[in-house]
Amino acid sequence: AGLGEVGALRLSPSSPAGGHTLAELDLRARTGASVIAITRAEGGVVAPTGREVLRAEDVLALAGTSAALVAARLALTAAPIPRKGRDRAARR
């Protein structure tokens, strides 16, 4: 099966994904794509967990089918983020 295709996406300061964890985004369930690495402005590469909070200018390495990568790019750049994860975190 393998990883499928791999692509990179830099999060802009206006990305709706900024400030959200990977668990909140639930990208794999929503789009079929997985975040396999994050490169940060300070130069570190993070092997992400669900608790990883995305920041503006992060470069995400995404893996999945070509359709999943397109869906992930739309979800990370244009689509509103579902609120269920945020609401759960607010109750803690």
Phi, psi and omega in degrees: 000307178074188182277346189081216178272155177236136179217164179243147178218125175269128178281125177281162176301336180268002181298133177292347181279339180301134180087356178257150173278163176297325178296319178297320181290325180050044188301317183298315180292323183282327188233340185091355180262150178243142172273115184258346177195156176228128174254130182257160181304325180284001172101349181281152173248128184251131168276104195287145169249175179296339181276356182292124177269127180281145181234155174304141179078358171300144172251118182263132170267119184248143177230142178161187176292166179298322178294321179295321179294320177297314180298320180294317178300318178295317181296324184276343185245332189231326188280143173297147180276131177303145187270353187303317179295320179296317181296319179298317181293326182292336182278349182287000000 
